[in-house]
C-alpha cells in the first residue's frame, strides 16, 4: 500500500518486499474489487477519540471513520473509486 501511495511500480514493490510481481498485481486487483479489504488486513488509521481518526500514511485527521477510510484509499486508488468505495463492507479471506 505504501509503495502504491508513492507511485512505485509493481516490479519495484515486488523487489522491495521480495515477492513475486504476480502477487502484487493479484492483490491490487483484489483491492480494486473490494477496497475495504485493506482495512481488514492492515492498520491504516488510528482512532484518537470519538470524532478523531488519523491516517497512518500521512498523519492527516478526519472526523469520521468513513472519511478517514476514503482519505486513505485516495492515497493509492483513483479519486472516483476512493470516493464511491463501500468502506463498511470487508471481504474476508477464505
Backbone atoms as SQL, in Angstrom:
CREATE TABLE atoms (id INTEGER PRIMARY KEY, chain TEXT, resi INTEGER, resn TEXT, atom TEXT, x REAL, y REAL, z REAL);
INSERT INTO atoms VALUES
  (1, 'A', 1, 'UNK', 'N', 0.842, -1.186, 0.000),
  (2, 'A', 1, 'UNK', 'CA', 0.000, 0.000, 0.000),
  (3, 'A', 1, 'UNK', 'C', 0.885, 1.245, 0.000),
  (4, 'A', 2, 'UNK', 'N', 1.898, 1.239, 0.845),
  (5, 'A', 2, 'UNK', 'CA', 2.786, 2.403, 0.916),
  (6, 'A', 2, 'UNK', 'C', 3.450, 2.644, -0.436),
  (7, 'A', 3, 'UNK', 'N', 3.919, 1.584, -1.082),
  (8, 'A', 3, 'UNK', 'CA', 4.557, 1.716, -2.393),
  (9, 'A', 3, 'UNK', 'C', 3.615, 2.305, -3.426),
  (10, 'A', 4, 'UNK', 'N', 2.356, 1.837, -3.428),
  (11, 'A', 4, 'UNK', 'CA', 1.374, 2.408, -4.364),
  (12, 'A', 4, 'UNK', 'C', 1.174, 3.882, -4.095),
  (13, 'A', 5, 'UNK', 'N', 1.101, 4.251, -2.815),
  (14, 'A', 5, 'UNK', 'CA', 0.854, 5.658, -2.479),
  (15, 'A', 5, 'UNK', 'C', 2.008, 6.550, -2.913),
  (16, 'A', 6, 'UNK', 'N', 3.184, 5.948, -3.138),
  (17, 'A', 6, 'UNK', 'CA', 4.355, 6.700, -3.596),
  (18, 'A', 6, 'UNK', 'C', 4.570, 6.589, -5.101),
  (19, 'A', 7, 'UNK', 'N', 3.641, 5.900, -5.780),
  (20, 'A', 7, 'UNK', 'CA', 3.735, 5.770, -7.230),
  (21, 'A', 7, 'UNK', 'C', 4.706, 4.701, -7.706),
  (22, 'A', 8, 'UNK', 'N', 5.088, 3.781, -6.840),
  (23, 'A', 8, 'UNK', 'CA', 6.016, 2.723, -7.225),
  (24, 'A', 8, 'UNK', 'C', 5.348, 1.748, -8.187),
  (25, 'A', 9, 'UNK', 'N', 6.144, 1.179, -9.079),
  (26, 'A', 9, 'UNK', 'CA', 5.645, 0.146, -9.990),
  (27, 'A', 9, 'UNK', 'C', 5.509, -1.173, -9.228),
  (28, 'A', 10, 'UNK', 'N', 4.753, -2.089, -9.803),
  (29, 'A', 10, 'UNK', 'CA', 4.603, -3.415, -9.191),
  (30, 'A', 10, 'UNK', 'C', 5.960, -4.107, -9.085),
  (31, 'A', 11, 'UNK', 'N', 6.802, -3.914, -10.083),
  (32, 'A', 11, 'UNK', 'CA', 8.137, -4.509, -10.076),
  (33, 'A', 11, 'UNK', 'C', 8.958, -3.975, -8.902),
  (34, 'A', 12, 'UNK', 'N', 8.927, -2.682, -8.699),
  (35, 'A', 12, 'UNK', 'CA', 9.701, -2.081, -7.601),
  (36, 'A', 12, 'UNK', 'C', 9.193, -2.559, -6.235),
  (37, 'A', 13, 'UNK', 'N', 7.876, -2.638, -6.085),
  (38, 'A', 13, 'UNK', 'CA', 7.295, -3.118, -4.825),
  (39, 'A', 13, 'UNK', 'C', 7.697, -4.576, -4.592),
  (40, 'A', 14, 'UNK', 'N', 7.558, -5.404, -5.625),
  (41, 'A', 14, 'UNK', 'CA', 7.898, -6.828, -5.508),
  (42, 'A', 14, 'UNK', 'C', 9.364, -7.015, -5.130),
  (43, 'A', 15, 'UNK', 'N', 10.233, -6.234, -5.730),
  (44, 'A', 15, 'UNK', 'CA', 11.659, -6.311, -5.415),
  (45, 'A', 15, 'UNK', 'C', 11.924, -5.884, -3.975),
  (46, 'A', 16, 'UNK', 'N', 11.268, -4.813, -3.540),
  (47, 'A', 16, 'UNK', 'CA', 11.487, -4.283, -2.192),
  (48, 'A', 16, 'UNK', 'C', 11.055, -5.261, -1.103),
  (49, 'A', 17, 'UNK', 'N', 9.945, -5.964, -1.325),
  (50, 'A', 17, 'UNK', 'CA', 9.464, -6.872, -0.274),
  (51, 'A', 17, 'UNK', 'C', 9.712, -8.345, -0.615),
  (52, 'A', 18, 'UNK', 'N', 10.475, -8.560, -1.684),
  (53, 'A', 18, 'UNK', 'CA', 10.942, -9.896, -2.062),
  (54, 'A', 18, 'UNK', 'C', 9.815, -10.916, -2.269),
  (55, 'A', 19, 'UNK', 'N', 8.859, -10.525, -3.109),
  (56, 'A', 19, 'UNK', 'CA', 7.810, -11.462, -3.520),
  (57, 'A', 19, 'UNK', 'C', 7.604, -11.333, -5.024),
  (58, 'A', 20, 'UNK', 'N', 6.814, -12.207, -5.562),
  (59, 'A', 20, 'UNK', 'CA', 6.537, -12.218, -6.992),
  (60, 'A', 20, 'UNK', 'C', 5.726, -10.988, -7.404),
  (61, 'A', 21, 'UNK', 'N', 6.038, -10.459, -8.572),
  (62, 'A', 21, 'UNK', 'CA', 5.269, -9.341, -9.116),
  (63, 'A', 21, 'UNK', 'C', 3.812, -9.759, -9.350),
  (64, 'A', 22, 'UNK', 'N', 3.595, -11.028, -9.666),
  (65, 'A', 22, 'UNK', 'CA', 2.240, -11.545, -9.869),
  (66, 'A', 22, 'UNK', 'C', 1.398, -11.381, -8.596),
  (67, 'A', 23, 'UNK', 'N', 2.013, -11.583, -7.440),
  (68, 'A', 23, 'UNK', 'CA', 1.310, -11.420, -6.164),
  (69, 'A', 23, 'UNK', 'C', 0.875, -9.965, -5.988),
  (70, 'A', 24, 'UNK', 'N', 1.735, -9.043, -6.370),
  (71, 'A', 24, 'UNK', 'CA', 1.410, -7.608, -6.279),
  (72, 'A', 24, 'UNK', 'C', 0.203, -7.300, -7.155),
  (73, 'A', 25, 'UNK', 'N', 0.221, -7.762, -8.410),
  (74, 'A', 25, 'UNK', 'CA', -0.897, -7.495, -9.326),
  (75, 'A', 25, 'UNK', 'C', -2.190, -8.132, -8.829),
  (76, 'A', 26, 'UNK', 'N', -2.090, -9.336, -8.307),
  (77, 'A', 26, 'UNK', 'CA', -3.264, -10.035, -7.791),
  (78, 'A', 26, 'UNK', 'C', -3.878, -9.270, -6.617),
  (79, 'A', 27, 'UNK', 'N', -3.025, -8.827, -5.703),
  (80, 'A', 27, 'UNK', 'CA', -3.519, -8.073, -4.542),
  (81, 'A', 27, 'UNK', 'C', -4.144, -6.748, -4.985),
  (82, 'A', 28, 'UNK', 'N', -3.496, -6.084, -5.930),
  (83, 'A', 28, 'UNK', 'CA', -4.019, -4.800, -6.413),
  (84, 'A', 28, 'UNK', 'C', -5.401, -4.986, -7.041),
  (85, 'A', 29, 'UNK', 'N', -5.598, -6.044, -7.803),
  (86, 'A', 29, 'UNK', 'CA', -6.907, -6.318, -8.400),
  (87, 'A', 29, 'UNK', 'C', -7.944, -6.615, -7.324),
  (88, 'A', 30, 'UNK', 'N', -7.535, -7.351, -6.300),
  (89, 'A', 30, 'UNK', 'CA', -8.449, -7.651, -5.191),
  (90, 'A', 30, 'UNK', 'C', -8.874, -6.374, -4.470),
  (91, 'A', 31, 'UNK', 'N', -7.940, -5.463, -4.276),
  (92, 'A', 31, 'UNK', 'CA', -8.246, -4.187, -3.622),
  (93, 'A', 31, 'UNK', 'C', -9.163, -3.343, -4.503),
  (94, 'A', 32, 'UNK', 'N', -8.960, -3.361, -5.808),
  (95, 'A', 32, 'UNK', 'CA', -9.843, -2.611, -6.708),
  (96, 'A', 32, 'UNK', 'C', -11.273, -3.150, -6.661),
  (97, 'A', 33, 'UNK', 'N', -11.426, -4.483, -6.546),
  (98, 'A', 33, 'UNK', 'CA', -12.758, -5.096, -6.459),
  (99, 'A', 33, 'UNK', 'C', -13.437, -4.784, -5.133),
  (100, 'A', 34, 'UNK', 'N', -12.657, -4.816, -4.060),
  (101, 'A', 34, 'UNK', 'CA', -13.202, -4.609, -2.719),
  (102, 'A', 34, 'UNK', 'C', -12.207, -3.777, -1.905),
  (103, 'A', 35, 'UNK', 'N', -12.211, -2.448, -2.102),
  (104, 'A', 35, 'UNK', 'CA', -11.206, -1.591, -1.467),
  (105, 'A', 35, 'UNK', 'C', -11.120, -1.715, 0.055),
  (106, 'A', 36, 'UNK', 'N', -12.221, -2.007, 0.706),
  (107, 'A', 36, 'UNK', 'CA', -12.211, -2.073, 2.171),
  (108, 'A', 36, 'UNK', 'C', -11.370, -3.224, 2.709),
  (109, 'A', 37, 'UNK', 'N', -10.974, -4.163, 1.850),
  (110, 'A', 37, 'UNK', 'CA', -10.164, -5.293, 2.300),
  (111, 'A', 37, 'UNK', 'C', -8.874, -4.826, 2.972),
  (112, 'A', 38, 'UNK', 'N', -8.327, -3.709, 2.555),
  (113, 'A', 38, 'UNK', 'CA', -7.076, -3.231, 3.160),
  (114, 'A', 38, 'UNK', 'C', -7.250, -2.891, 4.634),
  (115, 'A', 39, 'UNK', 'N', -8.451, -2.509, 5.042),
  (116, 'A', 39, 'UNK', 'CA', -8.677, -2.144, 6.442),
  (117, 'A', 39, 'UNK', 'C', -8.806, -3.379, 7.327),
  (118, 'A', 40, 'UNK', 'N', -9.180, -4.501, 6.726),
  (119, 'A', 40, 'UNK', 'CA', -9.239, -5.757, 7.470),
  (120, 'A', 40, 'UNK', 'C', -7.824, -6.299, 7.690),
  (121, 'A', 41, 'UNK', 'N', -6.976, -6.111, 6.700),
  (122, 'A', 41, 'UNK', 'CA', -5.635, -6.697, 6.727),
  (123, 'A', 41, 'UNK', 'C', -4.559, -5.795, 7.321),
  (124, 'A', 42, 'UNK', 'N', -4.766, -4.499, 7.277),
  (125, 'A', 42, 'UNK', 'CA', -3.729, -3.562, 7.722),
  (126, 'A', 42, 'UNK', 'C', -4.294, -2.517, 8.675),
  (127, 'A', 43, 'UNK', 'N', -3.467, -2.035, 9.559),
  (128, 'A', 43, 'UNK', 'CA', -3.865, -0.974, 10.486),
  (129, 'A', 43, 'UNK', 'C', -3.452, 0.366, 9.868),
  (130, 'A', 44, 'UNK', 'N', -4.360, 0.969, 9.108),
  (131, 'A', 44, 'UNK', 'CA', -4.020, 2.164, 8.345),
  (132, 'A', 44, 'UNK', 'C', -4.492, 3.463, 8.972),
  (133, 'A', 45, 'UNK', 'N', -5.237, 3.377, 10.068),
  (134, 'A', 45, 'UNK', 'CA', -5.643, 4.595, 10.770),
  (135, 'A', 45, 'UNK', 'C', -5.707, 4.320, 12.264),
  (136, 'A', 46, 'UNK', 'N', -5.652, 5.403, 13.026),
  (137, 'A', 46, 'UNK', 'CA', -5.726, 5.330, 14.482),
  (138, 'A', 46, 'UNK', 'C', -6.941, 6.126, 14.925),
  (139, 'A', 47, 'UNK', 'N', -7.759, 5.543, 15.795),
  (140, 'A', 47, 'UNK', 'CA', -8.878, 6.296, 16.366),
  (141, 'A', 47, 'UNK', 'C', -8.352, 6.979, 17.621),
  (142, 'A', 48, 'UNK', 'N', -8.289, 8.307, 17.568),
  (143, 'A', 48, 'UNK', 'CA', -7.715, 9.077, 18.669),
  (144, 'A', 48, 'UNK', 'C', -8.750, 9.400, 19.743),
  (145, 'A', 49, 'UNK', 'N', -9.980, 9.640, 19.334),
  (146, 'A', 49, 'UNK', 'CA', -11.124, 9.769, 20.238),
  (147, 'A', 49, 'UNK', 'C', -12.382, 9.562, 19.410),
  (148, 'A', 50, 'UNK', 'N', -13.546, 9.844, 19.978),
  (149, 'A', 50, 'UNK', 'CA', -14.811, 9.520, 19.302),
  (150, 'A', 50, 'UNK', 'C', -14.946, 10.145, 17.916),
  (151, 'A', 51, 'UNK', 'N', -14.399, 11.339, 17.694),
  (152, 'A', 51, 'UNK', 'CA', -14.534, 12.018, 16.396),
  (153, 'A', 51, 'UNK', 'C', -13.188, 12.469, 15.849),
  (154, 'A', 52, 'UNK', 'N', -12.178, 11.635, 16.032),
  (155, 'A', 52, 'UNK', 'CA', -10.841, 11.990, 15.569),
  (156, 'A', 52, 'UNK', 'C', -10.112, 10.721, 15.117),
  (157, 'A', 53, 'UNK', 'N', -9.921, 10.607, 13.794),
  (158, 'A', 53, 'UNK', 'CA', -9.280, 9.447, 13.194),
  (159, 'A', 53, 'UNK', 'C', -8.066, 9.922, 12.398),
  (160, 'A', 54, 'UNK', 'N', -6.910, 9.335, 12.642),
  (161, 'A', 54, 'UNK', 'CA', -5.678, 9.779, 11.995),
  (162, 'A', 54, 'UNK', 'C', -5.190, 8.753, 10.975),
  (163, 'A', 55, 'UNK', 'N', -4.876, 9.242, 9.783),
  (164, 'A', 55, 'UNK', 'CA', -4.311, 8.422, 8.715),
  (165, 'A', 55, 'UNK', 'C', -2.869, 8.076, 9.086),
  (166, 'A', 56, 'UNK', 'N', -2.509, 6.786, 9.019),
  (167, 'A', 56, 'UNK', 'CA', -1.148, 6.371, 9.352),
  (168, 'A', 56, 'UNK', 'C', -0.201, 6.519, 8.170),
  (169, 'A', 57, 'UNK', 'N', -0.720, 6.877, 7.003),
  (170, 'A', 57, 'UNK', 'CA', 0.138, 7.099, 5.842),
  (171, 'A', 57, 'UNK', 'C', 0.695, 8.520, 5.859),
  (172, 'A', 58, 'UNK', 'N', -0.179, 9.510, 6.115),
  (173, 'A', 58, 'UNK', 'CA', 0.271, 10.906, 6.043),
  (174, 'A', 58, 'UNK', 'C', 0.075, 11.701, 7.332),
  (175, 'A', 59, 'UNK', 'N', -0.694, 11.168, 8.274),
  (176, 'A', 59, 'UNK', 'CA', -0.905, 11.865, 9.542),
  (177, 'A', 59, 'UNK', 'C', -2.107, 12.789, 9.585),
  (178, 'A', 60, 'UNK', 'N', -2.804, 12.957, 8.462),
  (179, 'A', 60, 'UNK', 'CA', -3.980, 13.838, 8.465),
  (180, 'A', 60, 'UNK', 'C', -5.088, 13.249, 9.323),
  (181, 'A', 61, 'UNK', 'N', -5.934, 14.135, 9.855),
  (182, 'A', 61, 'UNK', 'CA', -7.016, 13.732, 10.751),
  (183, 'A', 61, 'UNK', 'C', -8.358, 13.998, 10.091),
  (184, 'A', 62, 'UNK', 'N', -9.300, 13.052, 10.247),
  (185, 'A', 62, 'UNK', 'CA', -10.668, 13.189, 9.759),
  (186, 'A', 62, 'UNK', 'C', -11.620, 12.979, 10.927),
  (187, 'A', 63, 'UNK', 'N', -12.865, 13.451, 10.769),
  (188, 'A', 63, 'UNK', 'CA', -13.827, 13.423, 11.879),
  (189, 'A', 63, 'UNK', 'C', -14.680, 12.163, 11.952),
  (190, 'A', 64, 'UNK', 'N', -14.645, 11.330, 10.915),
  (191, 'A', 64, 'UNK', 'CA', -15.394, 10.068, 10.966),
  (192, 'A', 64, 'UNK', 'C', -14.529, 8.940, 10.415),
  (193, 'A', 65, 'UNK', 'N', -14.901, 7.733, 10.781),
  (194, 'A', 65, 'UNK', 'CA', -14.180, 6.557, 10.291),
  (195, 'A', 65, 'UNK', 'C', -14.313, 6.437, 8.772),
  (196, 'A', 66, 'UNK', 'N', -15.511, 6.680, 8.250),
  (197, 'A', 66, 'UNK', 'CA', -15.725, 6.610, 6.803),
  (198, 'A', 66, 'UNK', 'C', -14.852, 7.620, 6.068),
  (199, 'A', 67, 'UNK', 'N', -14.776, 8.839, 6.585),
  (200, 'A', 67, 'UNK', 'CA', -13.957, 9.868, 5.928),
  (201, 'A', 67, 'UNK', 'C', -12.481, 9.498, 5.925),
  (202, 'A', 68, 'UNK', 'N', -11.967, 8.977, 7.033),
  (203, 'A', 68, 'UNK', 'CA', -10.548, 8.616, 7.059),
  (204, 'A', 68, 'UNK', 'C', -10.286, 7.419, 6.152),
  (205, 'A', 69, 'UNK', 'N', -11.229, 6.490, 6.077),
  (206, 'A', 69, 'UNK', 'CA', -11.053, 5.334, 5.203),
  (207, 'A', 69, 'UNK', 'C', -11.020, 5.761, 3.734),
  (208, 'A', 70, 'UNK', 'N', -11.914, 6.637, 3.349),
  (209, 'A', 70, 'UNK', 'CA', -11.908, 7.124, 1.955),
  (210, 'A', 70, 'UNK', 'C', -10.656, 7.948, 1.670),
  (211, 'A', 71, 'UNK', 'N', -10.220, 8.732, 2.652),
  (212, 'A', 71, 'UNK', 'CA', -8.980, 9.504, 2.516),
  (213, 'A', 71, 'UNK', 'C', -7.801, 8.553, 2.269),
  (214, 'A', 72, 'UNK', 'N', -7.733, 7.484, 3.044),
  (215, 'A', 72, 'UNK', 'CA', -6.647, 6.509, 2.897),
  (216, 'A', 72, 'UNK', 'C', -6.699, 5.849, 1.523),
  (217, 'A', 73, 'UNK', 'N', -7.869, 5.448, 1.080),
  (218, 'A', 73, 'UNK', 'CA', -7.998, 4.838, -0.247),
  (219, 'A', 73, 'UNK', 'C', -7.516, 5.779, -1.339),
  (220, 'A', 74, 'UNK', 'N', -7.739, 7.076, -1.169),
  (221, 'A', 74, 'UNK', 'CA', -7.322, 8.063, -2.172),
  (222, 'A', 74, 'UNK', 'C', -5.799, 8.155, -2.289),
  (223, 'A', 75, 'UNK', 'N', -5.070, 7.635, -1.318),
  (224, 'A', 75, 'UNK', 'CA', -3.607, 7.621, -1.413),
  (225, 'A', 75, 'UNK', 'C', -3.126, 6.698, -2.529),
  (226, 'A', 76, 'UNK', 'N', -3.885, 5.644, -2.844),
  (227, 'A', 76, 'UNK', 'CA', -3.385, 4.678, -3.819),
  (228, 'A', 76, 'UNK', 'C', -4.398, 4.236, -4.870),
  (229, 'A', 77, 'UNK', 'N', -5.635, 4.719, -4.788),
  (230, 'A', 77, 'UNK', 'CA', -6.639, 4.422, -5.807),
  (231, 'A', 77, 'UNK', 'C', -7.108, 5.730, -6.437),
  (232, 'A', 78, 'UNK', 'N', -7.602, 5.689, -7.669),
  (233, 'A', 78, 'UNK', 'CA', -8.143, 6.906, -8.278),
  (234, 'A', 78, 'UNK', 'C', -9.261, 7.495, -7.410),
  (235, 'A', 79, 'UNK', 'N', -9.369, 8.812, -7.399),
  (236, 'A', 79, 'UNK', 'CA', -10.361, 9.502, -6.561),
  (237, 'A', 79, 'UNK', 'C', -11.779, 8.986, -6.770),
  (238, 'A', 80, 'UNK', 'N', -12.151, 8.704, -8.026),
  (239, 'A', 80, 'UNK', 'CA', -13.526, 8.262, -8.282),
  (240, 'A', 80, 'UNK', 'C', -13.815, 6.911, -7.618),
  (241, 'A', 81, 'UNK', 'N', -12.818, 6.068, -7.473),
  (242, 'A', 81, 'UNK', 'CA', -13.007, 4.793, -6.770),
  (243, 'A', 81, 'UNK', 'C', -13.022, 5.028, -5.266),
  (244, 'A', 82, 'UNK', 'N', -12.088, 5.811, -4.772),
  (245, 'A', 82, 'UNK', 'CA', -11.998, 6.081, -3.325),
  (246, 'A', 82, 'UNK', 'C', -13.258, 6.761, -2.804),
  (247, 'A', 83, 'UNK', 'N', -13.785, 7.697, -3.578),
  (248, 'A', 83, 'UNK', 'CA', -14.972, 8.454, -3.154),
  (249, 'A', 83, 'UNK', 'C', -16.220, 7.592, -3.060),
  (250, 'A', 84, 'UNK', 'N', -16.334, 6.611, -3.942),
  (251, 'A', 84, 'UNK', 'CA', -17.549, 5.801, -4.016),
  (252, 'A', 84, 'UNK', 'C', -17.405, 4.430, -3.351),
  (253, 'A', 85, 'UNK', 'N', -16.249, 4.125, -2.808),
  (254, 'A', 85, 'UNK', 'CA', -15.987, 2.792, -2.249),
  (255, 'A', 85, 'UNK', 'C', -16.892, 2.480, -1.067),
  (256, 'A', 86, 'UNK', 'N', -17.328, 1.233, -1.015),
  (257, 'A', 86, 'UNK', 'CA', -18.097, 0.727, 0.128),
  (258, 'A', 86, 'UNK', 'C', -17.088, 0.378, 1.214),
  (259, 'A', 87, 'UNK', 'N', -16.811, 1.306, 2.097),
  (260, 'A', 87, 'UNK', 'CA', -15.763, 1.078, 3.096),
  (261, 'A', 87, 'UNK', 'C', -16.234, 0.302, 4.312),
  (262, 'A', 88, 'UNK', 'N', -17.513, 0.119, 4.476),
  (263, 'A', 88, 'UNK', 'CA', -18.014, -0.629, 5.627),
  (264, 'A', 88, 'UNK', 'C', -18.199, -2.110, 5.334),
  (265, 'A', 89, 'UNK', 'N', -17.922, -2.508, 4.095),
  (266, 'A', 89, 'UNK', 'CA', -18.027, -3.908, 3.700),
  (267, 'A', 89, 'UNK', 'C', -16.614, -4.439, 3.523),
  (268, 'A', 90, 'UNK', 'N', -16.280, -5.475, 4.237),
  (269, 'A', 90, 'UNK', 'CA', -14.928, -6.017, 4.182),
  (270, 'A', 90, 'UNK', 'C', -14.966, -7.447, 3.666),
  (271, 'A', 91, 'UNK', 'N', -14.156, -7.714, 2.651),
  (272, 'A', 91, 'UNK', 'CA', -14.028, -9.063, 2.101),
  (273, 'A', 91, 'UNK', 'C', -13.138, -9.869, 3.039),
  (274, 'A', 92, 'UNK', 'N', -13.665, -10.951, 3.569),
  (275, 'A', 92, 'UNK', 'CA', -12.897, -11.792, 4.497),
  (276, 'A', 92, 'UNK', 'C', -12.103, -12.836, 3.707),
  (277, 'A', 93, 'UNK', 'N', -10.872, -13.106, 4.123),
  (278, 'A', 93, 'UNK', 'CA', -10.111, -14.151, 3.429),
  (279, 'A', 93, 'UNK', 'C', -10.755, -15.523, 3.633),
  (280, 'A', 94, 'UNK', 'N', -10.567, -16.421, 2.683),
  (281, 'A', 94, 'UNK', 'CA', -11.136, -17.776, 2.792),
  (282, 'A', 94, 'UNK', 'C', -10.393, -18.606, 3.807);
